[in-house]
Amino acid sequence: MKAAGTQREGICTSALPRFPVNPSDKSEHPKYNSNFANAILKGVVFTGANLKRANLIGTNLSGADLQGADLQGANLSESKLCEANLSGANLTGANLTGADLRDADLTGAIMPDGTVYDPHHHLPSLKQGSI
């Protein structure tokens, strides 16, 4: 039975992306608190998470729950946030260049420019990708 457990552990962990998640490991990206670059985090629950200055470049966060998350100064450029819940999230100073926000819920989110999300004000910017 030990062999079966060991084999199962290998199957479960072998597909995990390899990236540093320890905030004290800053050798590759000293300006980031955590590094999730290019990770596949579809549907992950980060409700209320502290992701200040996180490196999320190219990360797939489609369908993720980031409600109330602190994403101040995070780099979300080229990330996929389709159908993600960003309601009440703090995106102050975040980089959303090239981010795909189709059908994302931004209700009450603090946008990179410090304003609270208003669909009448922000929608044209989001469609043009000029955040």
C-alpha positions as CSV (number, residue, x, y, z in Angstrom):
1,M,0.0,0.0,0.0
2,K,2.9,2.4,0.6
3,A,3.9,2.0,-3.0
4,A,0.4,2.9,-4.2
5,G,0.3,6.0,-2.0
6,T,3.7,7.1,-3.2
7,Q,2.7,6.5,-6.8
8,R,-0.5,8.5,-6.3
9,E,1.5,11.4,-4.8
10,G,3.7,11.5,-7.8
11,I,0.7,11.7,-10.1
12,C,-0.9,14.5,-8.1
13,T,2.2,16.7,-7.9
14,S,3.9,16.1,-11.2
15,A,1.5,18.4,-13.1
16,L,1.9,21.3,-10.7
17,P,3.5,24.4,-12.2
18,R,7.0,25.2,-11.0
19,F,7.3,28.7,-9.7
20,P,8.4,30.3,-6.4
21,V,5.6,31.0,-4.0
22,N,7.6,32.0,-1.0
23,P,7.5,35.8,-0.6
24,S,11.0,35.8,0.8
25,D,12.4,34.2,-2.3
26,K,12.9,37.4,-4.4
27,S,16.0,36.4,-6.4
28,E,14.3,36.3,-9.8
29,H,11.9,39.3,-9.4
30,P,13.0,41.5,-6.5
31,K,10.1,43.9,-7.0
32,Y,7.4,41.2,-6.5
33,N,6.2,39.8,-3.2
34,S,5.0,36.6,-4.9
35,N,5.5,35.1,-8.3
36,F,2.7,33.3,-10.2
37,A,3.8,34.3,-13.7
38,N,2.3,32.1,-16.4
39,A,0.6,29.8,-13.9
40,I,-2.8,28.2,-14.7
41,L,-5.0,29.2,-11.8
42,K,-8.4,28.8,-13.4
43,G,-11.2,28.8,-10.9
44,V,-8.9,29.3,-7.9
45,V,-10.4,30.9,-4.8
46,F,-8.3,33.9,-3.6
47,T,-11.2,35.6,-1.8
48,G,-9.7,38.4,0.4
49,A,-6.1,37.3,-0.5
50,N,-3.1,39.6,0.0
51,L,-1.6,39.7,-3.5
52,K,0.1,43.1,-3.2
53,R,2.8,43.4,-5.8
54,A,2.3,39.9,-7.0
55,N,3.7,38.9,-10.4
56,L,0.7,37.5,-12.3
57,I,2.0,38.2,-15.8
58,G,0.4,35.9,-18.3
59,T,-1.5,34.0,-15.6
60,N,-4.7,32.3,-16.4
61,L,-7.2,33.3,-13.7
62,S,-10.4,32.6,-15.7
63,G,-13.3,32.1,-13.4
64,A,-11.1,32.8,-10.3
65,D,-12.7,34.3,-7.2
66,L,-10.7,37.3,-6.3
67,Q,-13.5,39.0,-4.4
68,G,-12.0,41.6,-2.0
69,A,-8.4,40.6,-2.9
70,D,-5.7,43.2,-2.4
71,L,-3.9,43.4,-5.8
72,Q,-2.3,46.8,-5.2
73,G,0.7,47.1,-7.5
74,A,0.2,43.6,-8.9
75,N,1.3,42.9,-12.5
76,L,-1.6,41.3,-14.3
77,S,-0.4,42.2,-17.8
78,E,-1.4,39.7,-20.5
79,S,-3.4,37.7,-17.8
80,K,-6.7,36.0,-18.5
81,L,-9.4,37.2,-16.1
82,C,-12.4,36.1,-18.1
83,E,-15.4,35.6,-15.8
84,A,-13.3,36.2,-12.8
85,N,-14.9,37.7,-9.7
86,L,-13.0,40.9,-8.8
87,S,-15.8,42.6,-7.0
88,G,-14.4,44.8,-4.2
89,A,-10.8,44.0,-5.2
90,N,-8.2,46.7,-4.7
91,L,-6.4,47.1,-8.1
92,T,-4.7,50.4,-7.2
93,G,-1.5,50.7,-9.2
94,A,-2.0,47.3,-10.8
95,N,-0.8,46.7,-14.4
96,L,-3.7,45.4,-16.5
97,T,-2.0,46.0,-19.9
98,G,-3.4,43.4,-22.3
99,A,-5.4,41.7,-19.6
100,D,-8.5,39.9,-20.8
101,L,-11.4,41.0,-18.6
102,R,-14.3,39.7,-20.6
103,D,-17.3,39.1,-18.4
104,A,-15.3,39.8,-15.2
105,D,-17.2,41.2,-12.3
106,L,-15.6,44.4,-11.2
107,T,-18.5,45.7,-9.1
108,G,-17.0,48.0,-6.4
109,A,-13.4,47.2,-7.4
110,I,-10.8,50.0,-6.9
111,M,-9.3,50.4,-10.3
112,P,-5.6,51.1,-11.1
113,D,-6.2,54.8,-11.2
114,G,-7.8,54.8,-7.7
115,T,-11.4,55.2,-8.8
116,V,-14.2,52.8,-7.9
117,Y,-15.4,50.8,-10.9
118,D,-18.3,52.4,-12.7
119,P,-19.4,50.6,-15.8
120,H,-20.4,53.9,-17.4
121,H,-17.0,55.4,-16.9
122,H,-14.7,52.3,-17.4
123,L,-16.4,50.2,-20.0
124,P,-15.1,52.1,-23.0
125,S,-11.6,51.8,-21.7
126,L,-11.9,48.1,-21.0
127,K,-13.2,47.4,-24.5
128,Q,-10.3,49.3,-26.1
129,G,-7.7,47.7,-23.8
130,S,-6.3,51.1,-22.8
131,I,-6.4,50.7,-19.0
